[in-house]
Amino acid sequence: MVEALRTEWRQTKNKFLSQVRKMKHPVGKLNWGDLRRGEPFCNEFGFERGTPIDRYYLDKFIGSIRHQVKGKVVEIGGALSNRGEYGFENVSTYDAVDLLESPLVNICGDVHESNLLKPGYYDTILLFNVLEHCHTPQKVVDNIQNWLVPSGYCMAIVPNAQRIHNNPGDYWRILPDGMKTLFQNFDEVQVTTYGNPTSLIASYMGIAAEELTPDELDQSHPLYPVTTCLVAKNSNN
């Protein structure tokens, strides 16, 4: 038995070494170039160099949902001006919520509190890069479901490959399965991801979208998401 295991281990080892020898970039021969560094190129997500990678994907997501943002809308963690900036033309009212009072918003409060907004009132609720800042995201999602009209929509995006940005706190990197679980009580849930190994590294290193080609940005690899996006339809009752 022991000898059989040794033989199997040697065969596995030899197979692995054979695969390594055939690698396009053998171990120890990679050219790290400018990436061999202990600090990112930009500590502010890439803003100092251009458009952050996650903002590029946010724009793509907004472009895909723009036609669905309708009726009475509230954006959590956003600004009143986003109605025009994002081109949401099919809305009747547009509210914006934040923890802190500001001219940018018309509702101030904590979305963990169920009485912050009217139940069964909004047709569309938007959360762009917000859930990672919620210490109890399931509570927030449950509140959203209560604030939506029957068959209303929640549209959200969360970062998967982004440095810590604790304003006010940074608790989670919610992956696709996590988003599906949070919204499992909704009738319909559609989850998509943006990103690939190249754009993921670029996002962490503070490299701007303008420094990658369209192919490098738009190639999608499900195992290497930079952002996870969701469109969820509320139940009918």
C-alpha positions in Angstrom: 0.0 0.0 0.0 2.8 2.4 1.0 4.8 1.6 -2.1 1.7 2.1 -4.3 1.2 5.6 -2.8 4.9 6.4 -3.4 4.6 5.3 -7.0 1.4 7.4 -7.5 3.2 10.4 -5.9 6.2 10.1 -8.2 4.0 9.9 -11.2 2.0 13.0 -10.1 5.3 14.8 -9.4 6.7 13.9 -12.8 3.5 14.9 -14.6 3.6 18.3 -12.8 7.2 18.9 -13.6 6.6 18.0 -17.2 3.8 20.6 -17.4 6.0 23.2 -15.8 8.7 22.7 -18.4 6.1 23.3 -21.1 4.9 26.6 -19.6 5.1 29.6 -21.8 6.5 31.5 -18.8 8.5 29.0 -16.6 8.6 29.5 -12.9 11.2 32.1 -12.0 11.3 33.5 -15.5 8.4 36.0 -15.3 9.2 39.6 -16.1 7.5 41.6 -13.4 8.8 44.9 -14.8 7.1 48.0 -13.2 4.8 45.7 -11.1 7.6 44.6 -8.9 6.9 47.2 -6.2 5.4 47.4 -2.7 3.1 50.3 -3.3 0.4 51.0 -5.9 0.9 53.5 -8.7 -1.9 55.5 -7.3 -3.3 55.3 -3.8 -6.6 56.8 -4.8 -7.9 53.9 -6.9 -6.4 55.3 -10.1 -8.1 58.8 -10.0 -4.7 60.5 -10.3 -4.0 58.7 -13.5 -7.4 58.7 -15.1 -10.6 56.6 -14.7 -10.4 53.9 -11.9 -11.0 50.4 -13.2 -14.1 49.9 -11.1 -15.6 53.2 -12.4 -15.2 52.0 -15.9 -17.2 48.9 -15.0 -19.7 51.0 -13.1 -20.3 53.1 -16.3 -20.9 49.8 -18.3 -23.3 48.5 -15.7 -25.3 51.8 -15.7 -25.4 51.7 -19.5 -27.0 48.2 -19.3 -29.6 49.1 -16.7 -30.5 52.7 -17.7 -33.7 51.7 -19.5 -34.8 49.8 -16.4 -34.5 52.7 -13.9 -38.0 54.0 -13.8 -40.7 55.7 -11.6 -39.9 56.7 -8.0 -36.2 56.1 -7.5 -33.9 56.4 -4.5 -30.1 56.0 -4.7 -28.5 54.9 -1.5 -25.1 56.4 -1.0 -25.4 58.6 -4.1 -26.3 62.2 -5.0 -29.3 64.0 -6.4 -27.2 65.1 -9.4 -26.7 61.5 -10.5 -30.1 61.5 -12.0 -28.8 63.7 -14.8 -25.2 62.5 -14.7 -26.2 58.9 -15.3 -28.9 59.8 -17.8 -31.9 58.4 -16.0 -34.6 59.9 -18.1 -37.5 57.6 -17.1 -37.9 58.6 -13.5 -40.7 60.6 -11.9 -38.8 61.4 -8.6 -35.2 60.9 -7.6 -34.1 60.8 -3.9 -30.6 60.3 -2.5 -29.7 58.9 0.9 -26.5 59.3 2.9 -25.4 58.9 6.5 -24.3 62.6 6.6 -26.3 65.7 5.8 -25.2 67.3 2.6 -26.6 69.5 -0.2 -26.0 66.4 -2.4 -28.8 64.4 -0.7 -32.3 65.0 0.5 -32.5 62.1 3.0 -30.1 61.6 5.8 -30.0 58.4 7.8 -28.8 54.8 8.3 -30.1 52.2 5.8 -29.9 49.6 8.6 -33.0 51.3 10.1 -36.2 49.9 8.6 -38.1 53.1 9.2 -35.7 55.4 7.2 -37.9 55.1 4.1 -41.5 54.5 3.3 -42.5 50.9 2.9 -43.8 49.8 -0.5 -43.0 53.2 -2.0 -40.1 53.0 -4.5 -40.1 51.5 -7.9 -36.3 51.4 -8.2 -33.6 51.4 -5.5 -30.0 51.9 -6.5 -26.8 50.9 -4.5 -23.6 51.6 -6.3 -20.6 50.5 -4.1 -22.5 50.7 -0.9 -23.1 47.2 0.5 -19.4 46.7 1.4 -19.8 49.6 3.8 -22.8 48.1 5.6 -21.9 46.1 8.7 -25.1 44.0 8.4 -25.8 43.8 4.6 -28.6 41.3 5.0 -30.5 43.8 7.2 -30.1 46.4 4.5 -31.3 44.1 1.7 -34.3 43.1 3.8 -35.1 46.8 4.3 -34.8 47.4 0.6 -37.2 44.7 -0.2 -39.7 46.3 2.2 -39.2 49.8 0.7 -39.8 48.5 -2.9 -43.2 48.3 -4.4 -44.3 44.8 -5.5 -42.3 43.8 -8.6 -40.0 46.8 -8.0 -36.3 46.5 -8.8 -33.0 46.8 -6.9 -29.9 47.4 -8.9 -26.5 47.2 -7.1 -22.8 46.9 -7.8 -20.1 45.9 -5.3 -16.3 45.9 -5.6 -14.4 42.6 -5.5 -10.9 43.9 -6.2 -10.4 47.2 -4.5 -8.2 48.4 -1.7 -9.7 49.0 1.7 -11.6 52.3 1.8 -13.2 52.6 5.3 -15.5 55.6 4.9 -17.3 55.0 7.2 -16.3 51.3 7.4 -15.2 48.7 4.9 -16.5 45.3 5.9 -17.0 43.0 2.9 -16.0 42.0 -0.6 -19.2 40.3 -1.6 -18.7 37.8 -4.4 -21.4 36.6 -6.9 -22.6 33.7 -4.7 -22.8 36.1 -1.7 -25.0 38.6 -3.7 -27.3 35.7 -4.7 -27.6 34.7 -1.1 -28.3 38.2 0.2 -31.1 38.7 -2.4 -32.4 35.1 -2.3 -35.9 36.3 -1.2 -36.4 38.3 -4.3 -38.4 36.7 -7.2 -35.8 37.2 -9.9 -32.0 37.8 -9.4 -29.6 38.4 -12.2 -25.9 38.6 -11.3 -23.1 39.6 -13.7 -19.4 40.3 -13.2 -16.9 42.5 -14.9 -13.1 41.9 -14.8 -10.3 39.5 -15.6 -6.8 38.8 -14.2 -5.3 41.9 -16.0 -7.9 44.4 -14.9 -8.0 42.9 -11.4 -4.3 43.5 -10.9 -4.7 47.0 -12.5 -7.4 47.8 -10.0 -5.3 46.9 -7.0 -2.3 48.7 -8.3 -4.2 52.0 -9.0 -3.7 51.7 -12.8 -6.3 53.7 -14.8 -8.7 52.4 -17.3 -7.0 54.5 -20.0 -3.8 52.6 -19.5 -5.5 49.3 -20.6 -6.8 48.4 -24.1 -10.6 47.9 -24.6 -9.9 44.2 -25.0 -8.0 44.0 -21.7 -10.8 45.8 -19.9 -13.8 44.1 -21.5 -12.5 40.5 -21.5 -14.5 38.7 -18.8 -13.2 35.9 -16.5 -15.7 34.6 -14.0 -13.0 33.5 -11.5 -11.4 37.0 -11.4 -14.2 39.6 -10.9 -13.3 43.2 -10.3 -17.0 44.1 -9.7 -20.2 42.1 -9.1 -23.5 43.6 -10.4 -27.0 42.7 -9.6 -30.5 43.3 -10.8 -33.2 41.9 -8.5 -36.9 42.0 -8.9 -39.1 42.2 -5.8 -41.8 39.7 -5.2 -45.4 40.4 -6.2 -46.7 40.7 -2.7 
